[in-house]
Amino acid sequence: MVKVFYEPPPYGPGSALNRPAYGIQSGGSALIQQLSRRPPNMLIAGACAGMVALAYIPIMVREARQGLPFTLSPEYQAATRAYMRYHNMNPIFGISSKSARAADEAH
């Protein structure tokens, strides 16, 4: 009778012997190894915060150059209100209602 000694694969039964295992490998950088040991919630939150910061940069640059959009100027809003009244938009509760017209005439 021949004795057979079984040695399991290095990272469990799902890993292969002839290719790198899925897990922490010794050849990677120290930053990658530290990040792989952290809880996944922290990594996801950090990645989301980084993406939000990157997405905010163009908005911040535009605000620094131009200021507010032209649609927020008082003249534009008054012209929009006049247009809406002329075309009788939202006549029951909105800008063309009797209560809204009375409130605008009081000012």
C-alpha positions as a Markdown table, in Angstrom:
| # | Residue | x | y | z |
|---|---|---|---|---|
| 1 | Met | 0.0 | 0.0 | 0.0 |
| 2 | Val | 1.2 | 3.4 | -0.9 |
| 3 | Lys | 0.7 | 6.4 | 1.3 |
| 4 | Val | -0.4 | 9.6 | -0.4 |
| 5 | Phe | 0.0 | 13.0 | 1.3 |
| 6 | Tyr | -2.4 | 15.6 | 0.2 |
| 7 | Glu | -1.3 | 19.3 | 0.4 |
| 8 | Pro | -4.2 | 21.7 | -0.2 |
| 9 | Pro | -3.7 | 24.7 | -2.6 |
| 10 | Pro | -2.3 | 27.8 | -0.9 |
| 11 | Tyr | -5.5 | 30.0 | -0.8 |
| 12 | Gly | -8.1 | 27.2 | -0.3 |
| 13 | Pro | -9.8 | 24.7 | -2.5 |
| 14 | Gly | -11.0 | 27.2 | -5.1 |
| 15 | Ser | -7.5 | 28.4 | -6.0 |
| 16 | Ala | -5.1 | 26.9 | -8.6 |
| 17 | Leu | -1.6 | 25.8 | -8.3 |
| 18 | Asn | -0.3 | 26.9 | -11.7 |
| 19 | Arg | -1.5 | 30.6 | -11.7 |
| 20 | Pro | -1.6 | 33.4 | -9.1 |
| 21 | Ala | -4.2 | 33.1 | -6.4 |
| 22 | Tyr | -6.8 | 35.7 | -5.7 |
| 23 | Gly | -5.8 | 37.4 | -2.5 |
| 24 | Ile | -3.0 | 39.3 | -1.1 |
| 25 | Gln | 0.2 | 38.5 | -3.0 |
| 26 | Ser | 3.6 | 39.2 | -1.8 |
| 27 | Gly | 4.9 | 41.0 | -4.9 |
| 28 | Gly | 2.4 | 44.0 | -4.8 |
| 29 | Ser | 3.0 | 47.5 | -3.4 |
| 30 | Ala | 2.5 | 48.3 | 0.2 |
| 31 | Leu | -0.3 | 50.7 | -0.5 |
| 32 | Ile | -2.3 | 48.0 | -2.3 |
| 33 | Gln | -1.8 | 45.5 | 0.5 |
| 34 | Gln | -2.9 | 48.1 | 3.1 |
| 35 | Leu | -6.0 | 49.0 | 1.1 |
| 36 | Ser | -7.0 | 45.3 | 0.6 |
| 37 | Arg | -6.9 | 44.7 | 4.3 |
| 38 | Arg | -9.4 | 47.6 | 5.1 |
| 39 | Pro | -13.1 | 47.1 | 5.4 |
| 40 | Pro | -14.9 | 47.5 | 2.1 |
| 41 | Asn | -17.3 | 50.1 | 3.4 |
| 42 | Met | -14.4 | 52.5 | 4.1 |
| 43 | Leu | -13.0 | 52.0 | 0.6 |
| 44 | Ile | -16.4 | 52.5 | -1.1 |
| 45 | Ala | -17.0 | 55.7 | 1.0 |
| 46 | Gly | -13.5 | 57.0 | 0.2 |
| 47 | Ala | -13.9 | 56.3 | -3.5 |
| 48 | Cys | -17.4 | 58.0 | -3.6 |
| 49 | Ala | -16.0 | 61.1 | -1.8 |
| 50 | Gly | -13.1 | 61.3 | -4.3 |
| 51 | Met | -15.4 | 61.1 | -7.2 |
| 52 | Val | -17.7 | 63.8 | -5.8 |
| 53 | Ala | -14.6 | 66.0 | -5.2 |
| 54 | Leu | -13.5 | 65.5 | -8.8 |
| 55 | Ala | -17.0 | 66.2 | -10.2 |
| 56 | Tyr | -17.1 | 69.5 | -8.2 |
| 57 | Ile | -13.9 | 70.9 | -9.6 |
| 58 | Pro | -15.5 | 72.1 | -13.0 |
| 59 | Ile | -18.4 | 73.6 | -11.1 |
| 60 | Met | -16.1 | 75.5 | -8.8 |
| 61 | Val | -14.0 | 76.8 | -11.7 |
| 62 | Arg | -17.2 | 78.0 | -13.6 |
| 63 | Glu | -18.5 | 79.7 | -10.5 |
| 64 | Ala | -15.2 | 81.5 | -10.0 |
| 65 | Arg | -15.2 | 82.8 | -13.6 |
| 66 | Gln | -18.8 | 83.7 | -14.3 |
| 67 | Gly | -20.7 | 84.1 | -11.1 |
| 68 | Leu | -24.4 | 83.0 | -11.0 |
| 69 | Pro | -26.2 | 81.8 | -14.2 |
| 70 | Phe | -28.1 | 84.5 | -16.1 |
| 71 | Thr | -31.4 | 82.9 | -15.4 |
| 72 | Leu | -31.1 | 83.9 | -11.7 |
| 73 | Ser | -31.0 | 87.6 | -12.5 |
| 74 | Pro | -34.0 | 89.7 | -11.3 |
| 75 | Glu | -34.6 | 91.0 | -14.8 |
| 76 | Tyr | -34.8 | 87.5 | -16.3 |
| 77 | Gln | -37.1 | 86.3 | -13.6 |
| 78 | Ala | -39.4 | 89.3 | -14.1 |
| 79 | Ala | -39.5 | 88.7 | -17.9 |
| 80 | Thr | -40.3 | 85.0 | -17.3 |
| 81 | Arg | -43.2 | 85.9 | -14.9 |
| 82 | Ala | -44.6 | 88.4 | -17.5 |
| 83 | Tyr | -44.3 | 85.8 | -20.3 |
| 84 | Met | -46.1 | 83.2 | -18.1 |
| 85 | Arg | -48.9 | 85.7 | -17.3 |
| 86 | Tyr | -49.3 | 86.7 | -20.9 |
| 87 | His | -49.7 | 83.0 | -22.0 |
| 88 | Asn | -51.9 | 82.3 | -18.9 |
| 89 | Met | -49.7 | 79.5 | -17.6 |
| 90 | Asn | -50.8 | 77.7 | -14.5 |
| 91 | Pro | -54.1 | 79.7 | -14.1 |
| 92 | Ile | -55.5 | 78.0 | -11.0 |
| 93 | Phe | -52.8 | 78.1 | -8.3 |
| 94 | Gly | -49.8 | 79.5 | -10.2 |
| 95 | Ile | -48.4 | 82.7 | -11.6 |
| 96 | Ser | -51.6 | 83.5 | -13.5 |
| 97 | Ser | -54.0 | 83.0 | -10.6 |
| 98 | Lys | -56.0 | 85.9 | -9.1 |
| 99 | Ser | -54.1 | 85.6 | -5.8 |
| 100 | Ala | -50.7 | 85.7 | -7.4 |
| 101 | Arg | -51.7 | 88.8 | -9.5 |
| 102 | Ala | -53.0 | 90.5 | -6.5 |
| 103 | Ala | -49.8 | 89.8 | -4.5 |
| 104 | Asp | -47.6 | 91.2 | -7.4 |
| 105 | Glu | -49.7 | 94.3 | -7.7 |
| 106 | Ala | -49.3 | 95.0 | -3.9 |
| 107 | His | -45.5 | 95.1 | -4.2 |
